[in-house]
Amino acid sequence: MMVKETKFFRKQAEKAERMAVAASDSEASQSFSSLAQAYRSQADALKKSKKEQTKKKTPKGNKPKKK
C-alpha cells in the first residue's frame, strides 16, 4: 500500500507544479509550488518509512551473503 501512496503523492506534486506554471497570479503560483514541495516531502517520508520497516523485518542472521 505504501508504494501506491508514494506514487499518489508524487503525481499530486506534478499536478501542483503544472498549476504553479499555469497560474497567472504570482501568489497562487507560489502556493502551488509550496504544495508541490509538501507532496514530495510526504512521498519521501513514506519511502523512508517503508525502507526502515523493511530493515526491521529482516533478521540480522538471515541477511543474504554477498559473493
VENSULKA-V501608 format. One record per backbone hydrogen bond with DSSP energy under -0.5 kcal/mol. CO is the residue of the C=O (numbers start at 0). NH is the residue of the N-H. E is the energy in kcal/mol with one decimal. If there is no record, write none. Layout:
# VENSULKA-V501608
co = (CO/CO)
nh = (NH/NH)
e = (E/E)
This chain:
# VENSULKA-V501608
co = (0/1/2/3/4/5/6/7/8/9/10/11/12/13/14/15/16/17/18/24/25/26/27/28/29/30/31/32/33/34/35/36/37/38/39/40/41/42/43/44/45/46/47/48/49/50/51/52/53/56/58/59)
nh = (4/5/6/7/8/9/10/11/12/13/14/15/16/17/18/19/20/21/22/28/29/30/31/32/33/34/35/36/37/38/39/40/41/42/43/44/45/46/47/48/49/50/51/52/53/54/55/56/57/58/61/62)
e = (-2.0/-2.9/-2.7/-2.4/-2.4/-2.2/-2.3/-2.4/-2.0/-2.0/-2.2/-2.6/-2.2/-2.2/-2.3/-2.2/-2.0/-2.1/-2.0/-2.5/-2.3/-2.1/-2.5/-2.2/-2.4/-2.3/-2.4/-2.1/-2.2/-2.4/-2.3/-2.5/-2.2/-2.4/-2.6/-2.4/-2.3/-2.3/-2.5/-2.5/-2.4/-2.1/-2.3/-2.2/-2.1/-2.1/-1.9/-1.5/-1.1/-0.8/-1.3/-0.9)
